[in-house]
Amino acid sequence: MPIVYLDTNVFIAAFEGPGGLGDDVWPLLEAVERGELHAATCELTLAEVLVHPLRRGDDALAAAYEAMIAPSASLSVVAVDRALLTSAARLRAERPALRLPDALHLAAALRVGADLLVTRDVRLRSLSPIPTADGGSQSLDRLREVRT
């Protein structure tokens, strides 16, 4: 089964993106929910997405994020542990432009054997050793291309 790694900004676009930006990522997330592909993200994602809802006192949005970014049959949530931190450091040593949060996401994607990294971050896409997509409507097509 294909594995897609979802960067933090995919969840933010889904829940907070204006109009088309948010709507674009839902087909991918719904394919995960239907079990058509397996997704993964990192515990770091939860810490990143919760900042703005907590700052604004938006408890409903914070709860929605916590519910969505939880391990399930179709979503793996990679723990931030010593081995992941070491892998992220190696990636940063190889790619000096890589920031620590992005290195952690890449290390997590590599750990789960992701076939595709889905991110809206153009800079991260340019530094990724994994094929990428931006989460838009073509992402499922991109995954099919990568798998063949």
Order of alpha helices (4+ residues) and beta strands (2+ residues): beta-alpha-alpha-beta-alpha-alpha-beta-alpha-alpha-beta-alpha-beta-alpha
